[in-house]
Amino acid sequence: MLERQAMDTDTTETLESAASLLRKGLRHIEVMSHLDQIPATGALIVVARPGPEGSSGFRVRAFAILP
C-alpha cells in the first residue's frame, strides 16, 4: 500500500507512532520521490533493508520493477 503523507507526521516527543510500528517489527517509508513515474498497477517496488539496530530512521535504496 502506498500512502502519501508529509515528513515527520509523528509530533509526539518520543515518536510513539513510529516506535509502535518498530516494536511490532514493521517498517514504513515516509518519503519516496518519483512515484509519478511508476504505473498505478503492475509495478513492484523493492526496498533494500539495512536494519540498523535501535535507529528511529535511515535512508534506503528503493527501485521499481516495471511490467
C-alpha distances in whole Angstrom, upper triangle without the diagonal:
4,6,10,13,16,17,19,18,19,23,24,27,26,22,21,18,17,20,19,15,18,20,18,17,13,13,10,11,12,14,13,15,16,13,15,17,14,14,11,11,13,12,11,10,13,14,17,17,21,21,23,25,25,23,21,20,20,19,18,18,15,15,14,16,16,18
4,7,10,13,14,17,16,18,21,23,26,25,21,21,18,17,20,19,16,18,21,19,19,15,13,10,9,10,11,10,12,13,9,12,14,12,12,10,11,13,12,12,10,13,13,17,17,20,21,23,25,25,23,20,18,19,18,16,16,14,14,13,15,16,18
4,6,10,12,14,13,15,18,20,23,23,19,19,15,15,19,18,15,18,21,19,19,15,13,10,9,9,10,10,12,14,11,13,16,14,15,13,14,17,16,15,13,16,15,19,19,22,22,23,25,25,22,19,18,19,18,17,18,16,17,16,19,19,21
4,7,9,12,11,14,17,20,22,22,19,19,16,16,19,19,17,19,23,22,21,18,15,12,10,8,8,9,11,12,10,12,15,14,16,14,16,19,17,17,15,18,17,20,20,23,23,24,26,25,22,19,17,18,17,17,18,16,17,17,20,20,23
4,7,9,7,11,13,16,19,19,16,17,14,14,17,18,16,18,21,21,21,18,15,12,10,7,8,10,12,15,13,15,18,18,19,18,20,23,21,20,18,20,18,21,21,23,23,23,25,24,21,18,16,17,17,18,19,18,20,20,23,24,26
4,6,6,10,12,15,17,18,15,17,14,14,18,19,18,19,22,23,22,19,17,13,11,7,8,11,12,15,15,16,19,20,22,20,23,25,23,23,20,21,20,22,22,23,23,23,25,23,20,17,15,16,16,18,20,19,21,22,25,26,29
4,6,9,10,14,15,16,13,15,13,12,16,17,16,17,20,21,21,18,15,12,10,6,7,10,12,16,16,18,21,21,23,22,25,27,24,23,20,21,18,20,20,20,20,20,22,20,17,13,12,13,13,15,18,17,20,22,25,26,29
4,5,7,10,12,12,9,12,10,10,13,15,14,15,18,20,19,17,15,12,11,8,9,13,16,19,19,21,24,24,26,25,27,29,27,25,22,23,20,21,20,20,20,19,20,18,15,11,10,13,14,17,19,20,23,24,28,29,32
4,6,9,12,12,9,11,9,10,13,14,14,16,18,19,20,17,15,13,12,9,11,15,17,21,20,22,25,25,26,25,27,29,27,26,23,24,21,23,22,23,22,21,22,20,17,14,13,16,17,19,22,21,24,25,29,30,32
4,6,9,9,6,7,6,7,10,11,12,13,16,17,18,16,14,13,13,11,14,17,20,23,23,25,28,27,29,27,29,31,29,27,24,25,22,24,22,22,21,20,20,18,15,12,12,16,18,20,23,23,26,27,31,32,35
4,6,8,7,9,9,10,12,14,15,16,18,20,21,19,18,16,17,14,16,20,23,26,25,28,30,30,32,30,33,35,32,31,28,28,26,27,25,25,23,22,22,19,17,14,15,18,20,23,26,26,29,31,34,35,38
4,5,5,6,8,10,11,12,14,15,16,18,20,19,18,17,18,16,19,23,25,29,28,31,33,33,35,33,35,36,34,33,30,30,27,28,25,25,23,22,21,18,17,13,15,19,22,24,27,28,31,33,36,38,40
4,6,8,10,11,11,13,16,16,17,20,21,20,19,19,20,18,20,24,27,31,30,33,35,35,37,36,37,39,37,35,31,31,28,28,26,25,23,21,20,17,15,13,15,19,22,24,28,29,32,34,38,39,42
4,5,9,9,8,10,13,13,13,16,18,17,17,17,18,17,20,24,27,30,30,33,35,34,36,35,36,37,35,33,30,29,26,26,23,22,20,18,17,13,13,10,13,17,20,23,26,27,31,33,36,38,41
4,6,6,6,9,10,11,12,15,16,15,14,14,15,13,16,20,23,27,26,29,31,31,33,31,32,34,31,29,26,26,23,23,21,20,18,17,16,13,12,8,11,14,17,20,23,24,27,29,32,34,37
4,6,5,6,9,10,10,12,14,14,14,14,16,15,18,22,25,28,27,30,33,31,33,31,32,34,32,30,27,26,24,24,22,22,19,18,17,14,13,10,13,17,20,22,25,25,29,30,33,35,37
4,5,5,7,9,10,11,13,11,11,11,13,12,16,19,23,26,24,27,29,28,30,28,29,30,28,26,24,24,21,22,20,21,18,18,18,15,14,11,13,16,19,20,23,23,26,27,30,32,34
4,5,5,6,9,10,11,9,8,8,11,10,14,17,20,24,23,26,28,26,28,27,28,29,27,24,21,21,18,19,16,17,15,15,14,12,11,7,9,13,15,16,20,20,23,25,28,30,32
4,5,5,6,9,10,10,10,11,14,14,17,20,24,27,26,29,31,30,32,30,31,31,29,27,24,23,20,20,17,17,14,14,13,10,10,8,10,14,17,18,22,22,26,27,30,32,35
4,6,5,7,9,9,10,11,15,15,19,21,25,28,26,30,32,30,31,29,30,31,29,26,24,23,21,22,19,19,16,17,15,13,13,11,13,17,20,20,23,23,27,28,30,32,34
4,5,5,6,5,7,8,12,13,16,19,22,25,23,27,28,27,28,26,26,27,25,23,20,20,17,18,15,17,14,15,14,13,13,11,12,15,17,17,20,20,23,24,27,29,31
4,5,5,5,6,9,12,14,17,19,23,26,24,28,29,28,29,28,28,28,26,23,21,19,17,17,13,14,11,12,11,9,10,8,10,13,16,16,19,20,23,24,27,29,32
4,5,7,10,12,16,17,21,23,27,30,28,32,33,31,32,31,31,31,29,26,24,23,20,20,16,17,13,14,12,10,12,11,14,16,19,20,23,23,26,28,30,32,34
4,5,9,12,15,17,21,23,26,29,27,30,32,29,30,29,28,29,27,24,22,21,19,19,16,17,14,15,14,13,14,14,15,18,20,20,23,22,25,26,28,30,32
4,7,10,14,16,19,21,24,27,25,29,30,27,29,27,27,27,25,22,20,18,16,16,12,14,11,13,12,12,13,13,14,15,17,17,19,19,22,23,25,28,30
4,7,10,13,16,17,21,24,22,25,26,24,25,24,24,24,22,19,17,16,14,14,12,14,11,13,13,13,13,12,13,14,16,15,17,17,20,21,23,25,27
4,7,10,13,14,18,20,19,22,23,22,23,22,22,22,20,17,14,13,11,12,9,11,10,12,13,13,11,10,10,11,12,12,14,14,17,18,21,23,25
4,6,9,11,15,17,16,19,21,19,21,19,20,21,18,16,13,13,11,12,11,13,12,14,15,15,13,11,10,11,12,11,13,13,15,17,19,21,24
4,6,7,11,14,13,16,18,16,19,18,19,20,17,15,12,12,9,12,11,13,13,15,17,17,14,12,9,10,9,9,11,10,13,14,18,20,22
4,7,10,14,13,16,18,17,20,19,20,22,19,18,14,15,13,15,14,16,16,17,19,18,15,12,10,11,10,11,13,13,15,17,20,22,25
4,7,10,10,13,15,15,18,17,20,21,18,17,14,15,13,15,15,17,17,18,21,20,17,14,11,11,10,11,12,11,14,15,19,20,23
4,7,7,10,12,12,15,15,17,18,15,14,11,12,11,13,15,16,18,19,22,22,19,17,14,13,10,10,10,9,10,12,15,17,20
4,6,8,9,10,14,15,17,18,15,15,12,14,13,16,18,19,21,22,25,26,22,20,17,16,13,12,12,10,11,12,15,16,19
4,5,6,8,11,12,15,16,13,14,12,14,14,17,20,22,24,25,28,29,26,24,20,19,16,15,13,11,10,10,14,13,17
4,5,5,8,9,12,13,11,12,10,13,14,17,19,22,23,25,28,29,26,24,21,19,17,15,14,11,10,9,12,12,15
4,6,8,9,12,14,12,14,13,16,17,21,23,25,27,29,32,32,29,27,24,23,20,19,17,15,13,12,14,13,15
4,7,9,12,13,11,13,12,15,17,20,23,25,27,29,32,33,30,29,25,24,21,19,17,14,11,10,12,10,13
4,6,8,9,7,9,9,13,15,18,21,24,26,28,31,32,29,28,25,23,20,18,16,12,10,7,9,7,10
4,5,7,6,10,11,15,17,21,23,26,28,31,34,35,32,30,27,26,24,21,19,16,13,10,10,8,9
4,7,8,10,11,15,18,21,23,27,28,31,33,34,31,29,27,26,24,22,20,17,15,12,13,10,11
4,6,9,11,15,17,21,23,27,28,31,33,34,32,31,28,27,25,23,21,17,15,12,11,9,9
4,7,10,13,16,20,22,26,27,30,33,34,32,31,28,27,25,22,20,16,14,10,9,7,6
4,7,10,13,16,19,22,24,27,30,31,29,28,25,24,22,19,16,13,10,6,6,5,6
4,6,10,13,15,19,21,24,27,28,26,25,23,21,19,16,14,10,8,5,5,7,8
4,7,10,13,16,18,21,24,25,23,22,19,18,15,12,11,7,6,4,6,9,11
4,7,9,13,15,18,21,23,21,21,18,16,14,10,8,5,5,6,8,11,14
4,6,9,12,14,17,19,17,17,14,12,10,7,6,4,7,9,11,14,17
4,6,9,12,15,18,16,17,14,11,10,6,5,6,9,12,14,17,20
4,6,9,12,14,13,14,12,10,9,7,8,9,12,15,17,20,23
4,6,9,12,11,13,11,8,9,7,9,12,15,18,20,23,26
4,6,9,8,11,10,9,10,10,12,14,18,20,22,26,29
4,6,6,9,9,8,10,11,14,16,20,23,25,29,32
4,6,9,10,11,14,14,18,20,23,26,28,32,35
4,7,9,11,14,16,19,21,25,28,30,33,36
4,5,7,11,13,17,19,23,25,28,31,34
4,7,11,13,17,18,22,25,28,30,33
4,7,10,13,15,19,22,25,27,30
4,7,10,13,16,19,23,25,29
4,7,10,13,16,20,22,26
4,6,10,13,16,19,23
4,7,11,13,16,20
4,7,10,13,17
4,7,10,13
4,6,10
4,7
4
